[in-house]
Every structure is written in structure tokens, then in C-alpha cells.
């Protein structure tokens, strides 16, 4: 893994304490759903779609790995961070 590339990802997505920035939470909430990170990527009877979804997950895992964050911490990203229809009271 390139140290230069990892440092760029960290500057882009993490604050000074090493936590996701508010904007990064919005982006990752979208990517988590898009890449089906929290669900199964297998689509019964449809190997092409399964491969597509697994490729999306591989992309997500690559970006996440550059941040040096535990993959378990992905579950700490709010699922609604990128939704406009969620009120502050619901967060």
C-alpha cells in the first residue's frame, strides 16, 4: 500500500483525531448501501449481478483499508447520514 496514497485518503476523509468527517460520513453512508457492505452480495440464480455487487464491495473495502479503520467500525457509520429527510431529532 502506498503511504502517499493512504495519507491522501486520510486527509480527504478523516479529521485530526482520525475519525470520519461529517462529509465523509455522508459519502460512506451512500457507499455502504451502494456496495451492500452490511448485506449479502449473493443474488441467487444471478451470478452476473452477484459478481457486480462483490466488485462494488471490493472497491469499498479498498478505500476503507487506506483509512486504517477497523472494518467493524463501518457499522458505526449512520445509515441515514446522507439523507435529507431525517430530522436532527431522529439522529
C-alpha positions as CSV (number, residue, x, y, z in Angstrom):
1,X,0.0,0.0,0.0
2,X,1.4,3.4,-1.0
3,X,2.0,5.6,2.0
4,X,1.4,8.6,-0.1
5,X,-1.9,7.3,-1.3
6,X,-3.0,6.3,2.2
7,X,-2.1,9.8,3.5
8,X,-4.2,11.4,0.7
9,X,-7.3,9.2,1.6
10,X,-6.8,10.1,5.3
11,X,-6.6,13.8,4.6
12,X,-9.7,13.5,2.4
13,X,-11.9,11.6,4.8
14,X,-10.6,11.8,8.4
15,X,-10.4,14.7,10.9
16,X,-7.3,15.4,13.1
17,X,-8.4,12.8,15.6
18,X,-8.7,10.1,13.0
19,X,-12.5,10.0,12.8
20,X,-14.6,10.3,9.7
21,X,-15.5,13.9,9.0
22,X,-19.2,14.8,8.7
23,X,-18.9,14.9,4.8
24,X,-17.1,11.5,4.9
25,X,-20.0,10.0,6.9
26,X,-22.4,11.2,4.1
27,X,-20.2,9.7,1.4
28,X,-19.6,6.4,3.3
29,X,-23.3,6.0,4.1
30,X,-24.0,6.1,0.4
31,X,-21.2,3.8,-0.5
32,X,-22.2,1.3,2.3
33,X,-25.6,1.0,0.7
34,X,-24.4,1.0,-2.9
35,X,-21.7,-1.7,-2.2
36,X,-24.1,-3.7,0.1
37,X,-21.4,-3.7,2.8
38,X,-23.9,-4.7,5.5
39,X,-25.8,-7.3,3.5
40,X,-25.1,-10.3,1.3
41,X,-23.9,-9.6,-2.2
42,X,-25.0,-13.0,-3.5
43,X,-28.1,-13.0,-5.7
44,X,-29.5,-16.4,-6.1
45,X,-29.6,-17.6,-9.7
46,X,-27.8,-14.4,-11.0
47,X,-24.1,-14.8,-10.9
48,X,-23.5,-11.7,-13.0
49,X,-25.3,-9.5,-10.5
50,X,-23.5,-11.2,-7.7
51,X,-20.1,-10.5,-9.3
52,X,-21.1,-6.9,-9.9
53,X,-22.1,-6.4,-6.2
54,X,-19.0,-8.1,-5.0
55,X,-16.9,-5.8,-7.2
56,X,-18.6,-2.8,-5.5
57,X,-17.8,-4.2,-2.1
58,X,-14.2,-4.7,-3.1
59,X,-14.0,-1.1,-4.1
60,X,-15.4,0.0,-0.7
61,X,-13.0,-2.3,1.2
62,X,-10.1,-0.9,-0.7
63,X,-11.0,2.7,0.2
64,X,-11.8,1.8,3.8
65,X,-8.4,-0.1,4.1
66,X,-6.5,3.1,3.2
67,X,-8.1,4.8,6.2
68,X,-6.6,2.2,8.6
69,X,-10.0,1.9,10.3
70,X,-11.3,-1.4,11.6
71,X,-13.8,-2.9,9.2
72,X,-16.1,-3.5,12.2
73,X,-16.3,0.3,12.7
74,X,-18.2,0.5,9.4
75,X,-21.2,-0.4,11.4
76,X,-20.8,2.8,13.3
77,X,-21.5,4.9,10.2
78,X,-25.1,6.1,10.4
79,X,-27.2,4.7,7.6
80,X,-29.1,7.9,7.3
81,X,-26.1,10.3,7.2
82,X,-26.7,11.1,3.6
83,X,-30.5,11.5,3.8
84,X,-32.1,15.0,3.7
85,X,-35.4,13.7,5.1
86,X,-34.0,12.8,8.5
87,X,-34.6,15.4,11.2
88,X,-31.9,16.2,13.8
89,X,-34.1,14.6,16.5
90,X,-34.0,11.3,14.7
91,X,-30.2,11.1,14.6
